[in-house]
Amino acid sequence: MKKRILIPYATYGSGHKAIAKYIESYFSKQSNEYEILTVDLINYSKPIIGILSKKLSENLMIKMPWIWSILYSAFDMKISGKISSQLSMRMFKNKRLQQLITDFNPDLTISTHFYASSLIASYKRRKLINTKLITIVTDYKAHEFWLQSHKADDYLIVCSDEEKKQLAKRGIAKEKIKEYGIPIDPVLISTHDIEKSKKKHNLDNGNLSCLFFGGGGAKNRNSAMLPYIRKVIKMNLKINFLFVSGHDTKTKNKVSKWVKQYNATNIQVFGFVTNAPELYQIVDFVVTKPGGAQSTECLYFKKPVILLKGSGGQESANHRYFTKNGYGRRFKTVYSFVKFLSHIEDDESILNVMKERILKNKSEESMANLYKLAETLFLEK
């Protein structure tokens, strides 16, 4: 009989889903002995309330990050975090969702969102299911929301040993905390002929190359990145840029128009791409927002990361982790960003220092470590 793995997430941002899908893909490739079910809790939230909460959080993060940061800090305490968690659980008090999960009856649950972990912890307390639970903290600092389920967690996966120590001080049992990092589905470097790929994308002219993500697919967030890419286009630097707008065709068309208007020869514009691993491997550095999933992809592919336009809250914690460890730089203004680019186009020493720091990071082992951990839990059942 196949072992059943439930991977619940909630699409507050794209990162939680991305990590869930990475885990599903990797586990499926490792063995056909698993039956895997991924579930987006938002699809089962109470009508209107769930969608409104999602839109409200997204709008605060994008349009009013300072308010989001205040709320993020206010609820990062035991009492306020517990109250908020209990209120949020009412969104998912849904018979269809409960029936889905109890019928599936998972042997193991790997959660990539704190709401999912709290929900599974509630089901376990009520003896609706008897599942092992692993919670993946998909940011570089564990907010109090992530800790609401810690008594029900068999393991809590965090980004670093430093974060493990911080959580231990907050009362989480050390033996439950694994500092594996955020799991990314591995793609072997040998999968692509690097020189051939560079030539295909016109990156073989000897200049530095950059993969520039427009904002993760959110239209408002993409618009926040537009002043940065427009200035880059106008400057016509000696750096090759691959600009990826995601599903936002409006941003893609606008940037393409600027490329023609300013006769830029160093910018290629893409919409949604399915060959991101190839693009990561053929560039020298990446420009993106400080989201947990995409930033971790940069670590996995050993690429220095330039962080722009964070949304406050957890993204502030993410960029602090990257800058503190020397994996990247963060820029708040267009001026400081392009000044940095002007500096590195003829002097790669700053990027080289970042690369040396990143090479010491072992995030590429995170998924394999998670898989081994899951296997040990199956042996215990």
Secondary structure as GFF3:
##gff-version 3
##sequence-region A 1 381
A	DSSP	beta_strand	3	9	.	.	.	ID=ss1
A	DSSP	alpha_helix	15	30	.	.	.	ID=ss2
A	DSSP	beta_strand	34	40	.	.	.	ID=ss3
A	DSSP	three_ten_helix	41	44	.	.	.	ID=ss4
A	DSSP	alpha_helix	49	63	.	.	.	ID=ss5
A	DSSP	alpha_helix	65	74	.	.	.	ID=ss6
A	DSSP	alpha_helix	78	89	.	.	.	ID=ss7
A	DSSP	three_ten_helix	90	92	.	.	.	ID=ss8
A	DSSP	alpha_helix	95	104	.	.	.	ID=ss9
A	DSSP	beta_strand	108	111	.	.	.	ID=ss10
A	DSSP	alpha_helix	114	125	.	.	.	ID=ss11
A	DSSP	beta_strand	132	136	.	.	.	ID=ss12
A	DSSP	three_ten_helix	144	147	.	.	.	ID=ss13
A	DSSP	beta_strand	155	157	.	.	.	ID=ss14
A	DSSP	alpha_helix	161	169	.	.	.	ID=ss15
A	DSSP	three_ten_helix	174	176	.	.	.	ID=ss16
A	DSSP	beta_strand	177	178	.	.	.	ID=ss17
A	DSSP	three_ten_helix	189	191	.	.	.	ID=ss18
A	DSSP	alpha_helix	194	200	.	.	.	ID=ss19
A	DSSP	beta_strand	208	213	.	.	.	ID=ss20
A	DSSP	alpha_helix	219	235	.	.	.	ID=ss21
A	DSSP	beta_strand	239	244	.	.	.	ID=ss22
A	DSSP	alpha_helix	249	261	.	.	.	ID=ss23
A	DSSP	beta_strand	267	270	.	.	.	ID=ss24
A	DSSP	alpha_helix	276	282	.	.	.	ID=ss25
A	DSSP	beta_strand	285	288	.	.	.	ID=ss26
A	DSSP	alpha_helix	292	300	.	.	.	ID=ss27
A	DSSP	beta_strand	305	308	.	.	.	ID=ss28
A	DSSP	alpha_helix	314	324	.	.	.	ID=ss29
A	DSSP	beta_strand	328	331	.	.	.	ID=ss30
A	DSSP	alpha_helix	334	344	.	.	.	ID=ss31
A	DSSP	alpha_helix	349	359	.	.	.	ID=ss32
A	DSSP	three_ten_helix	363	365	.	.	.	ID=ss33
A	DSSP	alpha_helix	366	380	.	.	.	ID=ss34
###
